[in-house]
């Protein structure tokens, strides 16, 4: 059972109980609008990744701005999205296991459902599940574009798998999944572009081989917050799958632009509200947000709006801050806004989003959204 929300609509932001997951709605909407303008101006489809936000409310905010659907990584996430009326969901992952496939096929009675494959045994299992449910599943062949994670080799092996999909009752070959996940956080702008150039060559080789075998790719999907402009510039990808752009975390903000400066075109819009719970030393304060409030796999949170204050260590329920010589004192009960190092797993730690309008310091709680797909791991 989820916990009660940490605030009420109409409360001042200063009254939010902590630790809490807070969206700066003004920055969040500017992020969504920026991506929507890019899609409109370039004529490219955007299918945002719900593994970041795990929220039908966020999904619909993206859909009304022109997104063609949502991605997710798990069947359980797809179930939450479809239950909320999202009409087009791609599980951008391989799904294995009869129980999961039966659930996936059941969703195809209510929405257009896509899924990825990189092995013929997956294709055969998808087809069996689709036939048993009397539905059609749309299958993307995932190719390895450089991440060395999932994905069949580019070129002929991808064609062989596409042929198996084409020949299977209940399945439709829908194109390619070509996502270079590890390229998203390559810091250097030139090095990040080079990684996507290599990925583009893998896509080009594969689409040429598919065309020679009589296949058309309705979808060539991939690209993330850290690389989507590079994929778009190649003219090969026709569907982008960014996730973190809606919130932006501290790790993405460390990527370098073409001038060598840290930063992002998107704004920090997701914060963990925390409270100073101990201040026994003049240079140190402890907040009530540790590992259980903010994921640290991509680095510790950064402190928003407080110059010369650094979050230096985390334990389960504590976060230690150090004050530099120029920082103002942090007394007991002081509010500290933290920017998570990695938004996706941080979101999965919380039951509620608290949406604040008008800024973190003087704003007002406008909405409370459940993190509906929290813990949706299956």
C-alpha positions as CSV (number, residue, x, y, z in Angstrom):
1,X,0.0,0.0,0.0
2,X,1.4,3.4,-0.9
3,X,2.1,6.0,1.7
4,X,-0.1,9.1,1.9
5,X,1.1,12.1,-0.2
6,X,3.6,14.4,1.6
7,X,1.6,17.5,0.9
8,X,-1.9,18.8,0.0
9,X,-2.9,20.8,-3.0
10,X,-2.7,24.5,-2.1
11,X,0.1,24.1,0.4
12,X,3.1,26.3,0.1
13,X,6.2,24.4,-1.1
14,X,7.8,25.1,2.2
15,X,5.2,22.9,3.9
16,X,6.0,19.7,1.9
17,X,6.9,16.9,4.3
18,X,10.3,15.5,3.5
19,X,11.9,13.6,1.9
20,X,9.6,14.1,-1.1
21,X,9.9,13.9,-4.9
22,X,9.0,17.4,-6.2
23,X,8.4,18.5,-9.8
24,X,9.0,22.2,-10.7
25,X,6.0,22.3,-13.0
26,X,7.2,25.4,-14.8
27,X,10.6,23.9,-15.7
28,X,9.0,20.5,-16.5
29,X,6.6,22.0,-19.0
30,X,9.3,24.1,-20.6
31,X,11.3,20.8,-21.1
32,X,8.3,19.1,-22.7
33,X,7.6,22.1,-24.9
34,X,11.2,22.2,-26.1
35,X,11.2,18.6,-27.2
36,X,7.8,19.0,-28.8
37,X,9.1,22.0,-30.8
38,X,12.1,20.0,-32.0
39,X,9.8,17.2,-33.1
40,X,7.6,19.6,-35.0
41,X,10.4,21.5,-36.6
42,X,12.3,18.4,-37.8
43,X,9.2,16.2,-38.6
44,X,10.5,13.4,-36.5
45,X,8.4,11.2,-34.2
46,X,9.0,11.3,-30.5
47,X,8.0,8.4,-28.2
48,X,9.2,9.3,-24.7
49,X,10.5,6.7,-22.4
50,X,8.2,6.0,-19.4
51,X,10.9,4.1,-17.6
52,X,12.0,7.5,-16.4
53,X,8.8,8.9,-15.1
54,X,6.6,5.8,-14.4
55,X,3.5,8.1,-14.5
56,X,0.4,8.2,-16.7
57,X,0.1,11.9,-15.8
58,X,3.5,12.6,-17.2
59,X,2.8,10.4,-20.2
60,X,-0.4,12.3,-21.1
61,X,1.4,15.6,-20.7
62,X,3.8,14.4,-23.4
63,X,1.0,12.9,-25.5
64,X,-1.0,16.1,-25.7
65,X,2.2,17.8,-27.0
66,X,2.4,15.4,-29.9
67,X,4.2,12.3,-28.7
68,X,3.1,9.3,-30.7
69,X,3.1,6.9,-27.8
70,X,5.3,5.8,-24.9
71,X,8.2,3.4,-24.5
72,X,8.7,1.3,-21.4
73,X,11.0,-1.6,-20.4
74,X,8.7,-3.9,-18.5
75,X,5.3,-5.5,-19.2
76,X,4.1,-4.2,-15.8
77,X,5.0,-0.7,-16.9
78,X,3.0,-1.2,-20.1
79,X,0.1,-2.5,-18.1
80,X,0.0,0.8,-16.1
81,X,0.2,2.9,-19.2
82,X,-2.5,1.0,-21.1
83,X,-4.8,1.0,-18.1
84,X,-4.5,4.8,-18.2
85,X,-5.6,4.9,-21.9
86,X,-2.2,5.3,-23.6
87,X,-3.0,3.9,-27.1
88,X,0.4,3.0,-28.4
89,X,3.1,1.4,-26.2
90,X,6.5,-0.1,-27.2
91,X,8.2,-2.4,-24.7
92,X,11.7,-1.5,-25.9
93,X,13.2,-4.6,-24.5
94,X,13.2,-8.4,-24.9
95,X,10.5,-10.2,-23.0
96,X,11.0,-13.8,-21.9
97,X,8.6,-16.1,-20.1
98,X,5.1,-17.5,-20.8
99,X,3.4,-15.6,-18.1
100,X,4.9,-12.2,-19.1
101,X,4.1,-12.9,-22.8
102,X,0.5,-13.8,-22.0
103,X,0.1,-10.4,-20.2
104,X,1.8,-8.6,-23.0
105,X,-0.5,-10.2,-25.6
106,X,-3.5,-9.3,-23.5
107,X,-2.6,-5.7,-23.7
108,X,-2.7,-5.8,-27.5
109,X,-6.5,-6.2,-27.2
110,X,-6.6,-2.6,-25.8
111,X,-3.7,-0.8,-27.5
112,X,-1.1,-1.1,-30.2
113,X,1.8,-3.0,-28.6
114,X,5.3,-3.3,-29.8
115,X,8.2,-5.3,-28.5
116,X,11.8,-6.0,-29.4
117,X,13.6,-9.2,-30.4
118,X,17.2,-10.3,-31.0
119,X,16.7,-14.0,-31.1
120,X,14.5,-16.4,-33.1
121,X,13.4,-18.1,-29.9
122,X,11.9,-14.9,-28.7
123,X,10.1,-14.4,-32.1
124,X,8.6,-17.9,-31.8
125,X,7.4,-17.3,-28.3
126,X,5.9,-13.9,-29.2
127,X,4.1,-15.5,-32.1
128,X,2.7,-18.3,-29.9
129,X,1.4,-15.7,-27.3
130,X,-0.1,-13.5,-30.0
131,X,-1.9,-16.5,-31.6
132,X,-3.2,-17.7,-28.3
133,X,-4.7,-14.3,-27.5
134,X,-5.9,-13.6,-31.1
135,X,-3.9,-10.4,-31.4
136,X,-1.1,-8.8,-33.4
137,X,2.2,-7.8,-31.9
138,X,4.5,-5.4,-33.7
139,X,8.1,-6.5,-33.4
140,X,11.3,-4.5,-33.9
141,X,14.5,-6.2,-34.5
142,X,17.0,-4.8,-32.1
143,X,20.5,-4.4,-33.5
144,X,23.7,-3.8,-31.5
145,X,24.8,-0.3,-32.4
146,X,27.8,-0.2,-30.1
147,X,26.5,-0.7,-26.5
148,X,27.3,-4.4,-26.5
149,X,24.2,-5.1,-24.5
150,X,21.1,-6.5,-26.3
151,X,20.8,-6.7,-30.1
152,X,21.6,-9.0,-33.0
153,X,24.5,-8.1,-35.2
154,X,23.8,-5.5,-37.9
155,X,23.3,-6.6,-41.5
156,X,22.4,-10.1,-42.6
157,X,21.6,-11.5,-39.1
158,X,19.0,-8.8,-38.6
159,X,17.5,-9.7,-42.0
160,X,17.3,-13.4,-41.0
161,X,15.4,-12.4,-37.9
162,X,13.1,-10.1,-39.8
163,X,12.2,-12.9,-42.1
164,X,11.2,-15.1,-39.2
165,X,9.0,-12.3,-37.9
166,X,7.4,-11.8,-41.3
167,X,6.6,-15.5,-41.6
168,X,5.1,-15.8,-38.1
169,X,1.3,-15.6,-37.7
170,X,0.3,-12.9,-35.2
171,X,3.4,-10.8,-35.7
172,X,4.3,-7.8,-37.9
173,X,7.8,-6.7,-38.6
174,X,7.8,-3.0,-37.6
175,X,11.4,-2.0,-38.2
176,X,14.6,-1.6,-36.1
177,X,15.4,-0.7,-32.5
178,X,18.8,1.0,-32.6
179,X,19.4,2.6,-29.2
180,X,23.0,3.3,-28.0
181,X,22.4,3.6,-24.3
182,X,26.0,3.9,-23.2
183,X,26.6,6.8,-25.6
184,X,24.1,9.0,-23.6
185,X,26.7,9.9,-20.9
186,X,29.9,10.1,-23.0
187,X,30.9,13.5,-21.7
188,X,32.7,15.0,-24.7
189,X,30.4,16.4,-27.4
190,X,32.7,15.1,-30.2
191,X,33.1,11.7,-28.7
192,X,29.4,11.4,-28.2
193,X,28.8,12.3,-31.8
194,X,31.4,9.8,-32.9
195,X,29.6,7.0,-31.0
196,X,26.4,7.9,-32.8
197,X,28.1,8.1,-36.2
198,X,29.3,4.5,-35.6
199,X,25.7,3.5,-34.6
200,X,24.5,5.2,-37.8
201,X,26.7,3.0,-39.9
202,X,25.3,-0.1,-38.3
203,X,21.8,1.2,-39.1
204,X,22.7,2.0,-42.6
205,X,24.2,-1.4,-43.3
206,X,21.1,-3.1,-41.8
207,X,18.5,-1.0,-43.7
208,X,20.4,-1.6,-46.9
209,X,20.3,-5.3,-46.3
210,X,16.7,-5.2,-45.4
211,X,15.8,-3.2,-48.5
212,X,17.6,-5.7,-50.7
213,X,15.5,-8.5,-49.1
214,X,12.3,-6.6,-49.7
215,X,11.7,-5.1,-46.2
216,X,10.6,-1.6,-45.3
217,X,11.2,-0.2,-41.8
218,X,8.2,1.7,-40.6
219,X,10.2,2.5,-37.5
220,X,13.9,3.0,-36.8
221,X,13.8,3.9,-33.1
222,X,16.3,4.8,-30.5
223,X,18.1,8.0,-29.4
224,X,18.1,9.4,-25.9
225,X,18.3,12.7,-24.1
226,X,22.1,12.9,-24.5
227,X,22.2,12.1,-28.2
228,X,18.9,12.7,-30.0
229,X,20.1,15.6,-32.0
230,X,22.9,13.4,-33.5
231,X,20.6,10.6,-34.5
232,X,18.2,13.1,-36.1
233,X,21.0,14.7,-38.1
234,X,21.8,11.4,-39.8
235,X,18.4,11.2,-41.4
236,X,18.2,7.5,-40.5
237,X,16.2,7.4,-37.3
238,X,12.6,8.4,-37.6
239,X,11.5,7.9,-33.9
240,X,13.3,9.2,-30.8
241,X,13.0,7.6,-27.4
242,X,14.3,10.2,-24.8
243,X,13.3,9.7,-21.2
244,X,15.3,12.0,-18.8
245,X,14.7,15.2,-20.8
246,X,11.5,15.8,-18.9
247,X,13.3,16.1,-15.5
248,X,17.0,16.2,-16.2
249,X,19.4,14.8,-13.6
250,X,22.8,15.8,-12.3
251,X,24.6,13.2,-14.4
252,X,23.1,14.4,-17.8
253,X,24.0,18.0,-16.8
254,X,27.7,17.0,-16.7
255,X,27.7,16.3,-20.5
256,X,29.7,18.8,-22.5
257,X,28.3,20.9,-25.3
258,X,30.1,21.7,-28.5
259,X,31.9,24.5,-26.8
260,X,33.2,22.3,-24.0
261,X,30.9,23.6,-21.3
262,X,28.9,21.5,-18.9
263,X,25.1,21.8,-19.1
264,X,22.0,20.9,-21.1
265,X,19.4,22.6,-23.2
266,X,16.9,21.1,-20.7
267,X,16.3,22.4,-17.1
268,X,16.4,20.6,-13.8
269,X,12.8,20.0,-13.0
270,X,12.9,17.1,-10.5
271,X,14.1,17.5,-7.0
272,X,14.2,15.6,-3.7
273,X,13.0,18.0,-1.0
274,X,15.0,17.4,2.2
275,X,15.2,18.9,5.7
276,X,18.3,19.5,7.9
277,X,17.8,17.1,10.8
278,X,21.2,17.6,12.5
279,X,23.5,20.6,12.5
280,X,26.0,19.9,15.4
281,X,29.1,21.3,13.6
282,X,29.5,24.7,11.9
283,X,30.8,23.2,8.7
284,X,28.4,20.2,8.5
285,X,24.7,19.5,8.2
286,X,22.8,16.3,7.8
287,X,19.6,16.0,5.8
288,X,16.8,13.4,5.9
289,X,17.4,12.1,2.4
290,X,19.9,9.3,1.9
291,X,20.1,6.2,-0.3
292,X,16.3,5.5,0.2
293,X,15.4,8.9,-1.2
294,X,17.8,9.5,-4.0
295,X,19.7,6.9,-6.1
296,X,23.5,7.3,-6.2
297,X,24.4,4.9,-9.0
298,X,25.3,7.8,-11.2
299,X,26.8,9.9,-8.5
300,X,25.6,11.7,-5.4
301,X,22.9,14.4,-5.6
302,X,23.9,18.0,-6.1
303,X,22.5,20.8,-3.9
304,X,20.3,23.3,-5.8
305,X,20.5,27.0,-5.1
306,X,23.0,26.9,-2.2
307,X,26.5,28.1,-3.2
308,X,29.4,26.3,-1.7
309,X,27.3,23.5,-0.1
310,X,28.1,20.0,-1.2
311,X,26.4,16.7,-0.6
312,X,29.4,14.5,0.3
313,X,28.0,11.2,1.5
314,X,24.9,9.1,1.9
315,X,23.7,6.4,4.2
316,X,20.2,4.8,4.3
317,X,18.4,7.7,5.9
318,X,21.0,10.5,6.1
319,X,22.8,12.7,3.6
320,X,25.8,14.7,4.8
321,X,26.4,18.2,3.6
322,X,29.6,20.2,3.9
323,X,29.6,24.0,3.9
324,X,32.4,25.9,2.3
325,X,33.7,29.1,3.8
326,X,31.4,31.3,1.8
327,X,28.2,29.3,2.5
328,X,25.5,30.6,4.8
329,X,24.8,28.5,7.9
330,X,22.2,25.6,7.6
331,X,20.2,25.4,10.8
332,X,18.0,22.7,12.1
333,X,14.9,22.5,10.0
334,X,16.3,24.3,6.9
335,X,14.9,23.1,3.6
336,X,17.5,21.8,1.1
337,X,16.6,20.9,-2.5
338,X,18.6,18.1,-4.0
339,X,19.1,17.3,-7.7
340,X,19.3,13.4,-8.1
341,X,22.3,12.0,-9.8
342,X,20.0,9.6,-11.8
343,X,16.3,10.4,-12.1
344,X,15.0,6.9,-13.2
345,X,15.9,4.9,-10.1
346,X,15.2,7.9,-7.8
347,X,11.6,8.1,-9.1
348,X,11.2,4.4,-8.3
349,X,11.9,5.1,-4.6
350,X,8.8,7.3,-4.2
351,X,5.1,6.9,-4.1
352,X,4.1,10.4,-5.1
353,X,5.1,13.4,-7.2
354,X,4.4,16.7,-5.7
355,X,3.9,19.3,-8.5
356,X,4.8,22.8,-7.5
357,X,3.9,25.9,-9.5
358,X,5.8,29.2,-9.1
359,X,9.2,28.0,-8.0
360,X,10.6,25.9,-5.3
361,X,11.0,28.7,-2.7
362,X,7.8,30.6,-3.1
363,X,5.6,28.2,-5.1
364,X,2.4,26.4,-4.3
365,X,1.5,22.7,-4.6
366,X,-0.7,22.4,-7.7
367,X,-1.0,18.6,-8.1
368,X,-0.2,15.3,-6.5
369,X,0.5,12.5,-9.0
370,X,1.1,8.9,-7.9
371,X,4.2,7.1,-9.2
372,X,1.8,4.5,-10.6
373,X,4.4,2.2,-12.0
374,X,6.7,2.2,-9.0
375,X,8.1,-1.2,-8.5
376,X,6.8,-2.5,-11.9
377,X,9.7,-4.8,-12.5
378,X,8.1,-7.8,-14.2
